[in-house]
Amino acid sequence: MHRLYILFGMFIGSYLGWYLGGHWGWWGSFILSGLGSIGGVFAGWKIGQRIDRD
C-alpha cells in the first residue's frame, strides 16, 4: 500500500508541476514537472508512513 501512496503523490505532483510550469513554456513545464514528481514521492512516502503507523 505504501507504494500506491508514492505513485499517487508522484502523479499529482508531476501534473501540478506541468500545469504551473506552462506559463514559462515547454522547458518550464518539464523542469517543474520533475520537481513536482520528487515532491510528490516525498509527500506520498510521508503520508504512507503516517497512515500505516495508525
Steps between C-alpha positions, in 0.01 A plus 500: 500500500796725569602495133152601392520818708838580347370438147192712559708782652741489207213517250335798671832683553603450140167620366501812716858578401417462131194722536678773697808491277291556189531873548873476420472278195604144440820511704325652800240227489765232469710624791209569734347164414820329611514700820132430561565128456776508760279694740212261434716197576605655830144602589362157408769330706422716805124448462554125463709493817238693693209282383684171549605602850140542617 
